[in-house]
């Protein structure tokens, strides 16, 4: 073999080697790759049965605990999004079957014209003190319907010939969405949102949440976007969805349009300069509106000393009471405080739904839909990287708040259950990055993908320092952690890669 040929072969081998590494890495995180295989192994061996038995049968059907709906969406939505991207129709059908069981827990209202609903009649959260018992807890319903509408839309647009069970699920989902929207989207609700459109952060004078843009309207927007996709498929592939009357359709259009106006009014932008990339656009939501809210009173306190501790209760040895160590009045207020990283995970599904269904939205809702700026998701992804990330590629962490504030969250939090909660420390919500779907934003900022893959490396590392880091901040990702919580954490994390 001549020297020239040897050199060419060597150069080719080096090139192939470097790209083979890249292909091997990318091959793990593609449809049909090793990560997807791991996801379905978790689903088949544990998660599917856990959701059916523990969440649906025991909590929802037996206890009438609607917070099961909330948890099911949290656990399953990232997987559903991945299954949709990878065209795993049989897996989406499995989820649809579970959702259909949950539909059987819907109750008819005394006035049937207001439609069916899930009513909380038991469980550990709904009680007389928080006034949730025997009520429709909208947050739980709307969060679950976000998942249900995503599955129904994915099946409707799958391109396969639908069987009768799949068609029935899609049609049932559409009718249930109509019933909820017509109940939740009345004139008084629309008027209240319109009144809030011009509100400014300084209009919030106390701890009230009345002027907030919360996760509930964001979920409603998400569902409307998925519903548009479902309705665009109506009349095809054997689908026969019965539509509301014309007056009701107009009200739904007005409701969606107002929700979008409300959303857009609460997104704020600012710019920073980066030496490598120049001007960077950042996005935030409800920035400054939440500065006085009780959950965020300690956003400006980043100390390691606990601002509140749980102490034995003298009157009841089996319980603990909270004792405040640092008065919130002595904590400097962060005037830029808005959403926290955990709640903001809803943005992932909302912005994805709006993008995927943009053409259907224009067709179904015509001129009432005000389009989002094309770079909005990129701007939120930039916030994750340039504002919230600690800048450490080896051991990545993310601040508790989108504003960059990293103070304590929900100190002495009480929702009427009697549980003692000291609060979440700085970086205590960082687990929301791997479990909240954020890594799918890698297509808008490649750093996010690198950080996601680094967490995957850490999760499989045997290095003592790596394990110590995971134990403190991402315990559920540890390879040797086999608890149910850890299994669910991995199940939420892997599909986002």
N, C-alpha and C positions, 0 to 999 in steps of 0.2 A: 504494500500500500504506500503510495507516494506521500511525501510530507504535506503536500497541498490538500490531499484527500483527508489525511489525518486531522489537519487543522479545521477543515470544513465540518468533519464529523464531530470534533470536539466542541466547536462553536454551536453546532446544532444540538448537541447533547446538553450543553449549558442552557441554551434557550429553552429546550424541551423540559429540562429539569425545573427551571424556575417557573415555567408555565404549568408544569405538571403539579407543582405544589399549589399554585393558584387554583388550578382546576380541581384538585383534590379537596381543597378547602371549600371552594364554591360548590362542589359536587355534594358535599355533606348537607348544604343548606339550600337545596333545590327540591322541587317536587319529585318524589321518588328517591330522594337521597337518604342518608343514614339518619338525619334528624327526624325526618317524617316517619321513618320506620319506628324510631323510638317513641314518637308521639302516639302512634296507633297501638304500640305495645302497652303503653300506659293506659290508654282508653279501654282496650279489650280486657286487660288484666285487672283493672281497678276502677278507673274514673267513671266509666259508663254505669257500672253497677252501683257505685257510690251515689251518683246523682239520682238514679232511679229509686234506690232503696231508701237512702238517708234523706235526700232533699225532697223528692216528689212524694213518695209513699208515706214516710214517717212524718215529715214536717208539714208539707202542704196538705195532703189528703187527710191524715189522721189528726194532726194538731191544729190544722187550719192556720198555720203560721206562714203568712205571705212573704216573710223575709227569705224564705227558701227561693222564691222567684228572683230576688235580688242576687243571691249567692250563685244560682245556676248561671245567670248571665255572666257574672264575674269569672267563673271557672271556665265557661265553654266558648265565649265569644271569639277569643283569639284563634281557637281551633277551627271554629266555623268559618272565619275569614280565610284561613289557610286552605280549608277544604274547598271553599268556593274558588280560590285562586287556582288550585290544583285539579279542579273538576272532579272531586271525589263525591259523586252523586250518591253512592250507596251510603257513605258516611253522613252526608247531609240528611238522607232519609232516616237514618237511625236517630239523629237529633230531632227531626220532625216528629217521629213517633213518641219521643219523650215529651215534647212540647204539647202534643195532642192529649196526653194523659193530664198534663197541667190544665188544659182547657176544661177538663171535666170538673174542675174545682170552681169554675165560674158560677156565680149566683145571679139569678134574675132579681132585679129590683122590684119593689112593690108596684112602682109605675114602670111597666115593661118598656115604655117608649124611651126610657133613659138607658136601656141596654144592660148587658151583663157586666159583672165586675168580680174581682177577687176581694173578699172581706177578711180582715185579720181577726180571728176569734181565739187565738191561742199562741203558744210559743213563749220565748223568753224576753222578747222585746216589747210587744204590744201590751200595754197596761193602762189602768185608769189615770195614773199620774201624767203620762205623756199623751193621754187621750187618743191613743191609736187603736185600742181594743174595740172590736165591732165596727171598724171603719174601713173604707177603701184607702189603703196607703198608696197614694199615687206614685211615689218614687219607686216602690217595688214593682208596681204594674207596668209603668212606663219603661223601666229598665229591662224587664223580661220581654216586653213587646218589641224592644229594640233588637233583641236576639231573635225572636220569632219572625219578625218581618224580614230580617236578613236571610234567614234560612228559606223562607217562602220565596223571596225574590231570587235567590240563587237557584232554586229548583225551577222556578218559572222561566228563567233565562238560560237554563242549562243546555238547551239545544237537543236534549234527548226526548224520546217519546215517553210522556208521563203515564204512569199507571193510575188506576182509579184512586188509590190511597193517597198518592202524591197530589193529584188534582184536588181531592177533597180537603187536604191539609191547606193548600194554597188558598182555596175558596173560603174555608173556615177562617183562616187568618185575616183575610181581607175584610170579612164581615165583622170580626171582633175588633179590628182596627177602626172601622167606621163607627161602631157603637161607642168606643172609648173617645174618639175624636169629637163626635157630636155632643157627648156629655161634657168633655173638658174644654171645648172650644166655643162656648157660648158668648153672647154679646158682652156680658159683664167682664169675662176673662179677657177678651180682645180689647175692651176699653181700658182695663187696668194696665195692660202692656203698652198701649198707645200713650198712656199718661206717663209711663216710665221712660219713654224714648229720649226725652230731653233731660233726664236726670243727670247730675254730675256727682262725683264722689263727695264733694263738700255738702251735698244735700243730705247725706247720712249723718245724723246728729247723735245717734245712740247705737246700741247693739242690735237693733232691729234688722231683720233680713228682708223687709218689705220691698226695698228697691233693688234687690240683687237680681242678677241674671244667674240662675242656678242650673244644676244638672237636669232638672225636670224639663224646662223648655228646650234644652239642648237635645235631650232624648226625643222629644216630640218632633223636632226638626229631622233627626235621624230617621225616625219612623216614617215621616212624610216622604222623605227621599226614597226609602225602600218601597213604600206603597206606590209611588209613581212608577217604579220599575215593574212592580207586579201588575199594575193596571195597564201598562203599555203592552203586556203580554196577553191581556184579556181577549178572548175570542180566538186565540191561537192554541194549538196543541190540546184542544178539548177543554180549555178553561172557560167557565161560564160564571163570572163574578157578577152578582146583582148589585147595581150601583144605587146609592141614595137618590132621592128625587132631586130635581134641578136646583131648588132653593137650598137644599142641604149641601149640594156640591159647591154652590157659590159661597156658602158659609165656611166650608172647609178650605176653599181657596183663600178666603180672607184671613182665616186663622193662620194658615201657613205663611202667608205674606207678612203678617204682623210679627210672627215668631222670627222670621228672617230679618225684618227691620230691627227688632229688639236685639238679636244676636249681633248684627253688624254695628249697632250703636255702642256696643260694649267691648268691641275689639279695638285696642289701641296699638299704635305702632311707634317705634323709635328706632334710631339708627346709631350704630357704633362703627368705628373704623378699625379694620384689621390689616396689619402690614402685608399679609399674604393675599388676602381676598378683597381688599378695599372696603367699600361701604357695605355694611351688613344690616339687613332689615330684620327687626325683632318684633314679635307680636305678644300681646298679653290680653287677658280677658278680665273684665270687671276690676281693672287695676285701681286700687285705692278705695273701692266701695266696701271692702271687707275689713278695713283697718280697725274698726271698733267692735267687730263681731267676737263673741265670747271664745269661739274656737281658736281665734288668732291673737288673743290678748298678749301672748308671750312670743309673738313672731320676732320681736326685737331683742329677745334674750337668748343668747347662744352659749351660755355658761354650762358647765358640766354638773354643777350642783342642782339637784332636783328642786324645781319651784314648788312642788307639792309632793307629799309622801303619804303612803297608806299606813295607818296606824291601827292597832287592835281597838275594837269598839268595846268599851267597858260594859255597855248595856247588852251586847250580844257577842260573846266570844267567837262565834262562828263567822262573824262578819268583820270587815275592816271599814274604817272611815277615813276620809281624806283630810289631811292637815296641810294647809297652805304655808309654805316656808318663805316665799318671796311674793309680796303683794304686787298684783298686776299694775297698780297705780304707780309703782316705782320702776316699771319697765318702759323704756322709751318706745313710743309708737312708731311703727313703720307706715308712713302715709301712702306707700305704694302697694300695700298688701291687697292681693286679690285671691285667686284660686290657689289651692295647694296641689302638689304633683299627683296625689292619689285621685282626687276628684277630677282633675284635668284629663285623666286617661279617657274620659268620654269624648274628648276632642278627636281622638284617633278614629273611633268608629263614625262619629258625625261627619268629619271632613272627608273620610273615605266614602261614605254613603252619598254625600253630595257630589263628589267627583265622579263616582261610578255611574250615577243615575242622572247626570246633568241634562242629557238629551231627553230622557223620559220626563224629567221635571218640567222642561220647557213645553213639551207636548201636552202633558196632562194638566198642568197649572197655568199654561199660557203666559200672558204678560204679567201675572201677579208675582212671579218669582224674580227677586232681585239677586243677580248672580254674585257670588263671592269673588273677591280679587283672586286672580290666578295664582298668586304667589303666597297665599295665606298659610298653607300648610308648611311651606318652606320657612316662612317667618317664625312659626311656632317651633319648628325643628331647630332653627338657629338659636332661639331662646334656650332650648334644652342644652345646646352645646356651649354657647357663649356666655350665658347667664347662670345656669343651674349646675352645670358640670364642674367638679372641683379641679379639672385640668390635669388630672393624673391618669395617664393611659394604662398604667400598671394596675392601679387600684381605684377604679372609677367610682365616684359617689355623686349624688345629685341632691341639691337643696330641697328643703321641705316645701318651698313656695315658688311659683313661677316668677315672682318678682326678684328672686335671688335671695330673699330673706331665708335664713336657715335657723330661726329660733324654734322654741318648743311649740308643739301643736296640741291642741285640745287638753290643756292642763286642767285637772280635776273635772273632766268631762262627765256629765250626768244626763242620761236620757230617761231616767225614771226606773231603771232596772235595779238600783241599789248596789251595783258593782262599783268598787273603788278603782279609779283610773288616775294614775299619777300624771300621765301625759307622754307625748312622743318627743324624744330629744332631737337635737340637730342631726341631720342625715337619717333620722328614724323612718322616714317615708321613702328612702332611696330604693327600696325593693319594688316600688311602683314602676321603676324603669324597666326591669326585665319582665314583670308580670302584666303591665298595663298596656302592652301593644306598641309602645313608643318605638321599638326597634324597627318596625315596619317603615318608619320615617327615614330609614337609611337612604332611600331613593331621592330624598331631598337634601340630605346632608350625610356624606359618606362617613364622617366621624362617628355617627350613631351606629352604623353597622360595625365599625371596628370595635367600638366599646361593647356592643352586644356579643361579638365573637370572643372578646377578651373575657367576658363573664362566663362564656361557655368553657373556655380554657381553664379558668379558675375553678369552675364546678367539677372539672375532671382532674384537677391537680392533686398531687400527693405532697407538695411542698408545705412545710410546717407554717411558714409565714402566710401562704395563700389560704390555708385552711383556717388560720386564726382570723384573717380578714373576713372570710366568708361567714365564719361563726358569729362575728359581731354585727355584720350588716346584711348578709344575704344567706342566712342559715338554711333556708329551704332549698338552696341550690347545691348544698354539699352532697357529694356523691354517696357518702355513707349514711346520709339522713334518710330514713325510710318511713317516717311518720306520714299519716294521711295528709297533713298540712304540707309537708315537703313534696309529696307526690303531686298535689294540686299546683304547687308553686312551679315545679318543673313543667307540668302540663300547660300552664299559662305562658311560660317562658319560651319553650322550644318552637311553637308555631310562629313566633314573631321573627325568628331568624331566617 
